């Protein structure tokens, strides 16, 4: 049972006013506040508290009821036994306290000839004029007699007896469908029909807990964020103001939201990713370098220098040459000609020289054949650009604009972050590179802005996956991609009013659907074609003719080679004109 907080009288002369005499002249509101402070402190020190309030003063009971609700004194783990001699019909002002808390009312009838007690509870969400449910009665002769199958402190919210109607706040998402039934200005929302993944979860809870539901949607069509005046917008605002009993979301759990609402057991774990438009298939202009890895290219160039040097050193000890360096350069040119599949004139009869050339020819034959085959395959491959994989990639491109969810946890985080890469992202709003859209606008945003290539969407992964699936079902193409890595991981769940007794019962059901895998099945299979476009290819193979636009890299190499040759020729003419003209004259003779 835990500890008990019991307020006992010090004088029993006047049984109808003993609480008032105990505090000695304090007002009823002051008494209620004092009792509330004491019990709140005790509740913070223990997990289970049973309070007994005894009074025949209507003013005190009314003040205690208001104070306990306002200060969240009577949360569900706290049991309250209210003892009074006031007739039940005169206790209508206790209706909210008795119906929404774990409370039992004990009414004593002390007549001159007999003494009896009756215990009542108020059913949750019942109207004030509804009759209280009698749990038990007591008389000196019969003792305690239960009048129902319920225990003395029943779990009224585990499964409702009276099948109430609860108001549920919802919002449009890629896996939800809504249609407006009625616009209610007084509630700042719209009554709607609602289907989808979270509707399945609500239906499961309504069947298990025995309630029906009415769906409402906020006018600003958002999840909700804290405003400058301290209020909250969106679904969180509806729950906080007790317009809605709970909201589906699913909401990302955060400390700021936890101050105004309570979170049920998490139903989904995800992170934030980048959604961008896939580029058009194109040939890599430097693809002729791809058949060989950089290490192989380095090895070839090294061999062109090292092997001729080895030949030069061997020949140096066999026979002296007057122009040793020139002979080394001639060997380099010979080996290069072989690599490029050109002929050479072999004037030496040394067997070791011919052996080295033969091994070089065999190596270049295998190398060139492999290069040609791989190059043929690569020229048929089209690369699909996916340029934005991290926020740093986005920050480095001044032409791209980021779209974040409006009135969400992520927007709230950008507003409050002080340093790091997210502070850099937040600063871009003043430059027009960060904009905020609601969930209802996402579909149009990716169809127009993101598809154009100058915008990206930054939001939770499951939302982006369903947006891509929706677009594929409509167009038959995978035009978008998601970044490989995510950031800002989170848990998401339903929310209820602060200190709501619905929390325990709904968390129990949320845990059940998560552990059974049913919720994941609903979420991943919410859309047809859900497996398509999940891992779009970055390359594709085509059979078509090549254009200059695809091969300009090779032409750059050709132009640079010719330019280098002309430049070297100019240096030779300038630095050694006599040698050049003497050589030309001898050839003409």
C-alpha positions as CSV (number, residue, x, y, z in Angstrom):
1,X,0.0,0.0,0.0
2,X,2.9,2.4,0.5
3,X,2.7,5.3,2.9
4,X,-0.6,6.9,4.0
5,X,-1.3,10.5,4.4
6,X,-4.3,10.8,6.7
7,X,-5.7,14.0,8.1
8,X,-7.1,13.3,11.6
9,X,-9.0,15.6,13.9
10,X,-7.7,16.8,17.2
11,X,-11.1,17.5,18.6
12,X,-14.2,15.3,18.2
13,X,-16.7,17.6,19.9
14,X,-18.2,18.8,16.7
15,X,-18.0,16.0,14.1
16,X,-19.2,18.2,11.3
17,X,-16.4,20.8,11.5
18,X,-13.4,18.9,12.9
19,X,-11.2,19.7,9.9
20,X,-11.9,23.4,10.3
21,X,-11.1,23.2,14.1
22,X,-7.9,21.3,13.4
23,X,-6.4,24.1,11.3
24,X,-7.7,26.7,13.6
25,X,-9.2,29.5,11.7
26,X,-7.8,29.1,8.2
27,X,-10.0,29.6,5.2
28,X,-11.3,26.6,3.2
29,X,-9.0,27.4,0.2
30,X,-6.0,27.8,2.5
31,X,-6.8,24.4,4.1
32,X,-7.0,22.8,0.7
33,X,-3.7,24.4,-0.4
34,X,-2.0,23.3,2.7
35,X,-3.3,19.8,2.3
36,X,-2.3,19.8,-1.3
37,X,1.2,21.0,-0.6
38,X,1.7,18.3,2.1
39,X,0.4,15.5,-0.1
40,X,2.3,16.7,-3.2
41,X,5.5,16.5,-1.2
42,X,4.7,13.1,0.1
43,X,3.7,11.9,-3.5
44,X,7.2,12.9,-4.7
45,X,8.8,10.7,-2.1
46,X,6.7,7.5,-2.7
47,X,5.2,5.8,-5.7
48,X,1.9,4.9,-4.0
49,X,0.0,7.2,-1.7
50,X,-3.5,6.8,-0.2
51,X,-5.1,10.0,1.0
52,X,-8.1,10.1,3.3
53,X,-10.0,13.4,3.4
54,X,-12.7,13.7,6.0
55,X,-15.0,16.8,6.0
56,X,-18.6,17.9,6.1
57,X,-17.8,21.4,4.9
58,X,-18.9,21.9,1.3
59,X,-16.6,24.9,0.9
60,X,-13.6,22.9,2.0
61,X,-14.4,20.0,-0.3
62,X,-15.0,22.3,-3.3
63,X,-11.7,24.2,-2.6
64,X,-9.8,20.9,-2.1
65,X,-11.2,19.6,-5.4
66,X,-10.2,22.6,-7.4
67,X,-6.8,22.8,-5.8
68,X,-6.0,19.1,-6.3
69,X,-6.9,19.3,-10.0
70,X,-5.0,22.6,-10.6
71,X,-1.9,21.3,-8.9
72,X,-2.1,17.8,-10.3
73,X,-2.2,16.4,-6.8
74,X,-4.4,13.5,-7.6
75,X,-2.5,11.6,-10.3
76,X,-3.7,8.1,-10.9
77,X,-1.2,6.3,-8.6
78,X,-2.6,8.4,-5.7
79,X,-5.8,6.9,-4.1
80,X,-8.3,9.2,-2.5
81,X,-10.9,8.3,0.0
82,X,-13.3,11.2,0.6
83,X,-15.4,10.7,3.8
84,X,-18.4,12.9,4.4
85,X,-21.9,12.9,5.8
86,X,-23.2,15.3,3.0
87,X,-25.8,13.6,0.9
88,X,-24.7,12.4,-2.5
89,X,-27.1,14.7,-4.4
90,X,-25.4,17.7,-2.9
91,X,-21.8,16.7,-4.1
92,X,-22.1,17.5,-7.8
93,X,-19.2,19.9,-7.6
94,X,-16.9,16.9,-6.9
95,X,-17.9,15.2,-10.2
96,X,-14.7,16.1,-12.1
97,X,-12.4,15.1,-9.3
98,X,-14.2,11.8,-8.6
99,X,-14.6,10.8,-12.2
100,X,-11.0,11.6,-13.5
101,X,-9.0,10.4,-10.5
102,X,-8.6,7.2,-8.5
103,X,-11.1,8.3,-5.9
104,X,-13.8,6.7,-3.9
105,X,-16.5,8.6,-2.0
106,X,-17.7,7.2,1.3
107,X,-21.0,8.7,2.5
108,X,-21.9,8.1,6.2
109,X,-25.5,8.0,7.4
110,X,-25.4,8.4,11.1
111,X,-28.9,8.2,12.4
112,X,-29.9,7.9,16.0
113,X,-31.0,4.3,15.7
114,X,-28.5,3.1,13.1
115,X,-25.1,3.7,11.4
116,X,-24.4,2.8,7.7
117,X,-21.9,3.7,5.0
118,X,-22.0,3.6,1.2
119,X,-19.1,3.8,-1.2
120,X,-19.5,5.4,-4.7
121,X,-17.3,6.1,-7.7
122,X,-17.9,8.4,-10.7
123,X,-17.3,6.8,-14.1
124,X,-14.9,8.6,-16.4
125,X,-16.3,11.1,-18.9
126,X,-19.8,10.7,-17.5
127,X,-22.1,13.8,-17.4
128,X,-22.7,15.6,-14.1
129,X,-26.3,14.5,-14.0
130,X,-25.3,10.8,-14.3
131,X,-25.9,8.6,-11.3
132,X,-22.8,7.6,-9.3
133,X,-22.0,3.9,-9.3
134,X,-22.3,2.3,-5.8
135,X,-19.4,-0.1,-5.1
136,X,-20.2,-1.4,-1.6
137,X,-22.2,-0.7,1.6
138,X,-21.5,-1.3,5.2
139,X,-23.6,-1.8,8.3
140,X,-22.7,-3.0,11.8
141,X,-24.8,-6.2,11.3
142,X,-23.9,-7.2,7.7
143,X,-20.4,-5.7,7.5
144,X,-19.0,-4.8,4.1
145,X,-21.0,-5.9,1.1
146,X,-19.9,-5.5,-2.5
147,X,-22.7,-4.5,-4.8
148,X,-20.7,-4.9,-8.1
149,X,-17.9,-7.1,-9.5
150,X,-15.5,-4.2,-9.3
151,X,-12.9,-3.8,-6.5
152,X,-13.0,-0.9,-4.1
153,X,-10.5,1.1,-6.1
154,X,-11.2,-0.1,-9.7
155,X,-8.9,0.7,-12.6
156,X,-11.6,2.8,-14.4
157,X,-9.4,3.7,-17.4
158,X,-8.1,0.2,-18.2
159,X,-11.5,-0.7,-19.8
160,X,-14.3,1.8,-19.6
161,X,-17.7,0.6,-18.3
162,X,-19.8,3.3,-19.9
163,X,-18.1,3.4,-23.4
164,X,-17.4,7.1,-23.5
165,X,-16.6,9.1,-26.7
166,X,-13.0,10.6,-26.6
167,X,-11.8,13.5,-28.8
168,X,-8.6,12.6,-30.7
169,X,-6.4,15.2,-32.4
170,X,-4.8,14.1,-35.7
171,X,-3.0,15.5,-38.6
172,X,-2.4,14.7,-42.3
173,X,0.7,12.6,-43.1
174,X,1.7,10.6,-46.1
175,X,0.1,7.5,-44.6
176,X,-3.1,9.2,-43.4
177,X,-6.3,10.3,-45.1
178,X,-8.7,12.9,-43.8
179,X,-11.8,14.6,-45.0
180,X,-13.5,17.5,-43.3
181,X,-16.9,17.0,-41.7
182,X,-17.4,20.2,-39.7
183,X,-15.5,23.4,-38.9
184,X,-15.7,24.4,-35.2
185,X,-14.5,27.9,-34.5
186,X,-15.0,27.6,-30.7
187,X,-12.6,24.6,-30.6
188,X,-10.2,26.1,-33.1
189,X,-10.3,22.9,-35.1
190,X,-12.2,20.8,-37.7
191,X,-14.1,17.6,-37.1
192,X,-12.9,15.1,-39.7
193,X,-12.9,11.4,-40.8
194,X,-9.5,9.8,-40.4
195,X,-7.9,6.6,-41.8
196,X,-4.4,5.3,-41.9
197,X,-1.7,3.7,-39.7
198,X,-2.4,5.8,-36.5
199,X,-6.2,5.3,-37.1
200,X,-5.5,1.5,-36.9
201,X,-3.8,2.0,-33.5
202,X,-6.7,4.2,-32.2
203,X,-9.2,1.5,-33.4
204,X,-7.2,-1.2,-31.6
205,X,-7.2,0.9,-28.4
206,X,-10.9,1.8,-28.7
207,X,-11.8,-1.9,-29.0
208,X,-9.6,-2.9,-26.1
209,X,-10.5,0.0,-23.8
210,X,-14.2,0.2,-24.8
211,X,-14.5,3.8,-26.1
212,X,-15.5,5.5,-29.3
213,X,-13.6,8.4,-30.9
214,X,-14.2,11.7,-32.7
215,X,-11.3,13.1,-34.7
216,X,-10.4,16.8,-34.7
217,X,-7.8,18.7,-36.7
218,X,-6.2,22.0,-35.7
219,X,-6.6,25.0,-37.9
220,X,-2.9,25.6,-38.4
221,X,-2.6,21.9,-39.5
222,X,0.6,21.2,-37.5
223,X,2.0,19.0,-34.8
224,X,2.6,21.9,-32.5
225,X,5.4,24.1,-31.2
226,X,5.9,26.6,-28.4
227,X,4.9,30.2,-29.4
228,X,6.5,33.4,-28.2
229,X,3.7,34.0,-25.7
230,X,4.2,30.6,-24.1
231,X,1.2,28.9,-25.7
232,X,1.4,25.8,-28.0
233,X,0.0,25.5,-31.5
234,X,-1.2,22.5,-33.5
235,X,-2.2,19.1,-32.0
236,X,-0.2,19.8,-28.8
237,X,-2.1,23.0,-28.2
238,X,-5.4,21.1,-28.5
239,X,-4.3,18.5,-26.0
240,X,-2.8,21.0,-23.6
241,X,-6.0,23.1,-23.6
242,X,-8.0,19.9,-23.0
243,X,-9.9,20.3,-26.3
244,X,-8.6,16.8,-27.2
245,X,-8.2,13.9,-24.8
246,X,-5.1,12.6,-26.7
247,X,-3.4,13.0,-30.1
248,X,-2.0,10.4,-32.4
249,X,1.0,12.1,-34.0
250,X,3.2,10.2,-33.8
251,X,5.1,12.9,-31.8
252,X,8.8,13.1,-31.4
253,X,9.6,13.0,-27.7
254,X,11.4,16.1,-26.4
255,X,11.9,17.8,-23.0
256,X,10.0,21.0,-24.0
257,X,6.9,18.9,-25.1
258,X,7.2,16.8,-21.9
259,X,6.5,19.9,-19.8
260,X,3.0,20.3,-21.2
261,X,1.9,16.8,-22.2
262,X,2.7,13.2,-21.3
263,X,4.1,10.6,-23.7
264,X,2.8,7.1,-24.1
265,X,5.1,4.1,-24.8
266,X,7.2,4.8,-27.9
267,X,5.8,3.2,-31.0
268,X,8.5,4.1,-33.6
269,X,12.2,4.8,-33.7
270,X,13.7,6.8,-36.6
271,X,15.9,9.7,-37.5
272,X,16.0,12.7,-39.7
273,X,17.2,12.4,-43.3
274,X,17.6,14.5,-46.5
275,X,15.3,13.9,-49.4
276,X,16.4,15.3,-52.8
277,X,15.7,14.9,-56.5
278,X,17.7,12.3,-58.3
279,X,19.8,13.7,-61.2
280,X,19.4,12.7,-64.8
281,X,21.6,9.7,-65.9
282,X,24.9,10.9,-67.4
283,X,28.2,9.5,-68.4
284,X,31.2,10.4,-66.3
285,X,33.5,12.5,-68.6
286,X,36.5,11.1,-66.7
287,X,35.2,7.6,-67.0
288,X,38.2,6.5,-69.2
289,X,40.2,6.6,-66.0
290,X,37.9,4.3,-64.1
291,X,38.8,0.9,-65.6
292,X,42.0,1.1,-63.5
293,X,42.3,2.1,-59.9
294,X,44.5,5.0,-58.9
295,X,47.0,2.6,-57.5
296,X,47.3,0.8,-60.8
297,X,47.9,4.1,-62.7
298,X,50.7,5.0,-60.2
299,X,52.2,1.5,-60.6
300,X,52.3,1.9,-64.4
301,X,53.9,5.3,-64.3
302,X,56.4,4.0,-61.8
303,X,57.3,1.0,-64.0
304,X,57.8,3.3,-67.0
305,X,60.6,5.0,-65.0
306,X,62.0,2.1,-63.0
307,X,62.3,-0.6,-65.6
308,X,64.3,1.6,-68.2
309,X,66.5,2.7,-65.3
310,X,67.3,-0.9,-64.5
311,X,68.1,-1.6,-68.2
312,X,70.3,1.5,-68.2
313,X,72.2,0.4,-65.1
314,X,72.8,-3.1,-66.5
315,X,74.0,-1.8,-69.9
316,X,76.2,0.7,-68.1
317,X,78.3,-2.0,-66.6
318,X,78.3,-4.1,-69.8
319,X,79.3,-1.4,-72.2
320,X,80.0,2.4,-71.8
321,X,77.8,4.8,-73.7
322,X,78.7,8.4,-74.4
323,X,75.2,9.6,-74.0
324,X,73.9,7.6,-71.1
325,X,71.0,9.8,-70.1
326,X,69.8,10.1,-73.6
327,X,69.8,6.3,-73.9
328,X,67.7,6.1,-70.7
329,X,65.1,8.4,-72.2
330,X,65.1,6.4,-75.4
331,X,64.3,3.3,-73.3
332,X,61.4,5.2,-71.6
333,X,60.0,6.1,-75.0
334,X,60.3,2.5,-76.2
335,X,58.4,1.1,-73.3
336,X,55.8,3.8,-73.7
337,X,55.4,2.8,-77.4
338,X,54.8,-0.8,-76.3
339,X,52.3,0.3,-73.7
340,X,50.4,2.2,-76.4
341,X,50.6,-0.8,-78.8
342,X,53.0,0.8,-81.2
343,X,56.0,-0.9,-82.9
344,X,59.7,-0.3,-82.0
345,X,63.0,-0.9,-83.8
346,X,65.2,-3.3,-81.7
347,X,68.9,-2.9,-82.6
348,X,70.4,-4.8,-79.7
349,X,71.1,-8.5,-79.7
350,X,71.5,-8.9,-76.0
351,X,69.3,-11.7,-74.7
352,X,68.6,-10.1,-71.3
353,X,67.3,-6.9,-73.1
354,X,65.0,-8.9,-75.3
355,X,63.7,-10.9,-72.2
356,X,62.8,-7.7,-70.4
357,X,61.0,-6.3,-73.4
358,X,59.1,-9.6,-73.8
359,X,57.9,-9.6,-70.2
360,X,56.9,-5.9,-70.6
361,X,54.9,-6.8,-73.8
362,X,53.1,-9.6,-72.0
363,X,52.1,-7.4,-69.1
364,X,50.9,-4.6,-71.4
365,X,48.9,-7.0,-73.5
366,X,46.9,-8.2,-70.5
367,X,46.7,-4.7,-69.1
368,X,45.4,-3.1,-72.4
369,X,42.9,-5.9,-73.1
370,X,41.5,-5.6,-69.5
371,X,41.4,-1.8,-69.9
372,X,39.5,-1.9,-73.2
373,X,37.0,-4.4,-71.9
374,X,36.2,-2.5,-68.7
375,X,36.1,0.8,-70.6
376,X,33.5,-0.6,-73.0
377,X,31.4,-1.6,-70.1
378,X,31.8,1.7,-68.3
379,X,30.8,3.7,-71.4
380,X,27.5,2.0,-71.3
381,X,26.9,3.0,-67.6
382,X,24.9,6.1,-66.7
383,X,25.6,7.7,-63.3
384,X,22.7,9.1,-61.4
385,X,23.9,12.0,-59.2
386,X,22.8,12.1,-55.5
387,X,24.8,15.1,-54.4
388,X,23.3,15.8,-50.9
389,X,24.1,13.1,-48.4
390,X,24.9,15.3,-45.3
391,X,24.0,18.7,-44.0
392,X,27.6,19.8,-44.7
393,X,27.0,19.0,-48.4
394,X,23.9,21.2,-48.3
395,X,25.7,24.1,-46.5
396,X,28.5,23.9,-49.1
397,X,26.0,24.6,-52.0
398,X,24.6,28.1,-51.8
399,X,22.0,27.4,-54.5
400,X,19.9,24.9,-52.6
401,X,17.1,25.7,-50.2
402,X,16.1,23.5,-47.2
403,X,12.5,22.7,-46.3
404,X,11.8,21.7,-42.7
405,X,8.5,20.8,-41.0
406,X,6.6,23.8,-39.6
407,X,5.7,23.8,-35.9
408,X,7.6,20.6,-35.2
409,X,10.3,19.4,-32.8
410,X,12.9,20.1,-35.4
411,X,11.9,23.7,-35.9
412,X,11.9,24.2,-32.2
413,X,15.4,22.7,-32.0
414,X,16.6,25.1,-34.7
415,X,15.2,28.0,-32.9
416,X,17.0,27.2,-29.7
417,X,20.3,25.5,-30.7
418,X,23.3,27.6,-29.8
419,X,26.3,26.1,-31.7
420,X,27.3,23.4,-34.1
421,X,26.2,22.6,-37.6
422,X,22.5,23.1,-36.7
423,X,23.2,26.6,-35.7
424,X,24.7,27.2,-39.1
425,X,21.6,25.7,-40.6
426,X,19.3,28.0,-38.5
427,X,21.3,31.1,-39.5
428,X,20.5,30.4,-43.2
429,X,16.9,31.3,-42.6
430,X,17.8,35.0,-42.7
431,X,19.4,34.3,-46.1
432,X,16.2,32.7,-47.4
433,X,17.8,29.2,-47.6
434,X,15.6,27.7,-44.9
435,X,11.8,27.5,-45.2
436,X,9.1,25.7,-43.2
437,X,6.1,23.8,-44.5
438,X,3.4,21.7,-42.8
439,X,3.0,18.0,-43.3
440,X,-0.1,18.7,-45.5
441,X,2.1,20.8,-47.9
442,X,4.9,18.2,-48.2
443,X,3.4,16.4,-51.2
444,X,3.1,19.5,-53.3
445,X,6.5,20.7,-52.1
446,X,8.4,17.7,-53.4
447,X,6.3,17.6,-56.6
448,X,7.3,21.1,-57.5
449,X,10.2,22.5,-55.5
450,X,12.2,19.4,-54.7
451,X,11.7,17.8,-58.1
452,X,13.2,21.0,-59.6
453,X,16.5,20.3,-57.9
454,X,17.0,23.5,-56.1
455,X,15.2,22.4,-52.9
456,X,15.6,19.5,-50.5
457,X,13.3,18.2,-47.8
458,X,14.7,17.6,-44.3
459,X,12.3,15.5,-42.2
460,X,11.9,12.1,-40.6
461,X,12.8,9.0,-42.6
462,X,9.4,7.2,-42.5
463,X,7.6,10.3,-43.8
464,X,10.0,10.7,-46.7
465,X,9.8,7.0,-47.6
466,X,6.0,7.3,-47.9
467,X,6.2,10.5,-49.9
468,X,8.5,8.7,-52.4
469,X,6.1,5.7,-52.6
470,X,3.2,8.1,-53.2
471,X,5.1,9.7,-56.0
472,X,6.1,6.4,-57.5
473,X,2.4,5.1,-57.4
474,X,1.4,8.3,-59.3
475,X,4.2,8.6,-61.9
476,X,5.8,5.1,-62.0
477,X,9.3,6.6,-61.5
478,X,11.7,6.8,-58.7
479,X,12.6,10.5,-59.0
480,X,13.8,11.1,-55.4
481,X,16.4,9.7,-53.1
482,X,17.1,9.7,-49.3
483,X,20.4,10.3,-47.8
484,X,22.3,7.3,-46.7
485,X,23.0,8.5,-43.1
486,X,20.6,10.1,-40.7
487,X,20.8,12.5,-37.8
488,X,18.8,13.7,-34.8
489,X,17.5,10.2,-33.8
490,X,14.3,10.1,-31.9
491,X,11.4,8.1,-30.4
492,X,7.9,9.0,-31.4
493,X,4.6,8.1,-29.7
494,X,1.1,9.3,-28.8
495,X,0.5,12.1,-26.4
496,X,-2.1,12.6,-23.6
497,X,-3.0,15.5,-21.3
498,X,-0.6,16.1,-18.5
499,X,-1.1,13.7,-15.7
500,X,-3.9,12.0,-17.6
501,X,-5.2,8.7,-16.2
502,X,-5.3,7.5,-19.8
503,X,-1.5,7.2,-19.8
504,X,-1.1,3.8,-18.2
505,X,-3.8,2.1,-20.2
506,X,-2.7,3.5,-23.5
507,X,1.0,2.9,-22.9
508,X,0.1,-0.8,-22.1
509,X,-1.6,-1.1,-25.5
510,X,1.2,0.7,-27.3
511,X,3.8,-1.6,-25.9
512,X,1.7,-4.6,-27.0
513,X,1.4,-3.6,-30.6
514,X,5.1,-2.7,-30.8
515,X,6.4,-5.9,-29.2
516,X,4.1,-8.0,-31.4
517,X,5.4,-6.3,-34.6
518,X,1.9,-5.3,-35.7
519,X,2.7,-1.6,-35.6
520,X,5.8,-2.0,-37.8
521,X,3.8,-4.1,-40.2
522,X,1.1,-1.3,-40.4
523,X,3.7,1.4,-40.8
524,X,5.9,-0.3,-43.5
525,X,2.9,-1.7,-45.4
526,X,0.7,1.4,-45.2
527,X,1.2,2.2,-48.9
528,X,1.1,0.0,-52.0
529,X,4.5,-0.3,-53.8
530,X,6.1,0.4,-50.4
531,X,9.2,-1.7,-51.4
532,X,9.9,0.2,-54.6
533,X,12.3,3.1,-54.6
534,X,13.6,2.2,-51.2
535,X,17.1,1.6,-52.5
536,X,17.2,3.3,-56.0
537,X,20.2,2.4,-58.1
538,X,22.9,5.0,-58.5
539,X,24.0,3.6,-61.9
540,X,22.1,2.2,-64.9
541,X,23.2,0.5,-68.1
542,X,22.0,1.8,-71.5
543,X,22.8,1.1,-75.2
544,X,23.1,4.4,-77.1
545,X,25.6,6.5,-79.0
546,X,28.1,8.6,-77.1
547,X,28.3,12.4,-77.6
548,X,31.0,15.0,-77.1
549,X,29.3,16.0,-73.9
550,X,30.0,12.6,-72.4
551,X,33.6,12.3,-73.6
552,X,35.0,15.8,-73.2
553,X,37.4,14.5,-70.5
554,X,39.4,12.6,-73.2
555,X,39.4,15.6,-75.5
556,X,40.8,17.7,-72.7
557,X,43.6,15.2,-72.3
558,X,44.2,15.3,-76.1
559,X,44.4,19.1,-76.1
560,X,46.6,19.3,-73.1
561,X,49.0,16.8,-74.7
562,X,49.2,18.8,-77.9
563,X,49.7,22.0,-76.0
564,X,52.5,20.4,-74.0
565,X,54.2,19.1,-77.2
566,X,54.1,22.5,-78.8
567,X,55.4,24.2,-75.6
568,X,58.3,21.7,-75.4
569,X,59.0,22.2,-79.1
570,X,59.2,26.0,-78.5
571,X,61.7,25.5,-75.6
572,X,63.9,23.2,-77.8
573,X,64.0,25.8,-80.6
574,X,64.8,28.6,-78.2
575,X,67.3,26.8,-76.0
576,X,69.1,24.7,-78.7
577,X,68.6,26.4,-82.1
578,X,72.0,25.2,-83.6
579,X,71.3,21.6,-82.7
580,X,67.8,21.8,-84.2
581,X,68.8,23.4,-87.5
582,X,71.9,21.2,-87.8
583,X,69.7,18.1,-87.5
584,X,67.3,19.5,-90.0
585,X,70.1,20.4,-92.5
586,X,71.6,16.9,-92.3
587,X,68.3,15.3,-93.1
588,X,67.8,17.5,-96.1
589,X,71.2,16.6,-97.5
